Amino acid sequence: MVKKQAEHKQEFVIVTQIGSPIGREDTQRKTLIGLGLNKIGRSRKLANIPDIMGMVTKVKHLLKVEYS
């Protein structure tokens, strides 16, 4: 049985770090590392799932978020 492509289409979010974690809480620094970010200007393409979006929300003041 062949599954349709639409069923496997997954939405992504592109996050770019625009702020420094210096002087922030340790949990925010660890959240950035968990997202795969550690320097200003770095970007990652991540799955748009609740776990990732919760992490993005926690450090939204340090990120630029683009939905695709």
C-alpha positions in Angstrom: 0.0 0.0 0.0 1.4 3.4 -1.0 1.0 6.3 1.4 0.4 9.7 0.1 3.1 12.3 0.3 0.8 14.8 2.1 0.7 12.5 5.2 4.5 12.7 5.6 4.8 16.4 5.0 6.2 17.9 8.1 6.3 21.6 8.9 9.6 23.1 10.0 10.6 26.2 11.8 13.9 28.0 11.2 15.4 29.6 14.3 18.3 32.0 14.3 20.0 33.2 17.5 20.1 37.0 17.7 20.9 37.5 21.3 23.6 36.4 23.7 22.9 34.2 26.7 25.5 36.1 28.8 23.8 37.3 32.0 20.7 35.1 31.4 19.5 32.2 33.6 21.4 28.9 33.2 18.2 27.2 32.0 18.0 29.6 29.1 21.6 28.9 28.1 20.9 25.1 28.3 17.7 25.6 26.2 19.8 27.3 23.4 22.2 24.4 23.5 19.3 22.0 23.3 18.1 23.8 20.2 21.6 23.4 18.7 22.5 27.1 19.0 25.5 28.5 20.7 26.6 31.6 18.8 24.8 34.7 17.5 23.9 34.3 13.9 23.7 30.5 13.9 20.5 29.0 12.4 18.8 25.6 12.7 15.9 24.1 10.8 13.8 22.2 13.4 10.6 20.2 13.3 7.5 22.2 14.3 6.5 20.0 17.2 5.3 21.0 20.7 8.5 20.0 22.4 10.6 22.3 20.2 8.1 25.1 20.2 8.1 25.1 24.0 11.8 25.5 24.0 11.5 28.3 21.4 8.9 30.1 23.5 11.2 29.9 26.6 14.0 31.8 24.8 12.0 33.8 22.2 13.7 37.0 23.2 17.0 35.6 22.0 15.7 34.1 18.7 14.3 35.1 15.3 11.7 32.6 14.2 10.6 31.8 10.6 7.9 29.3 9.8 8.1 27.3 6.6 
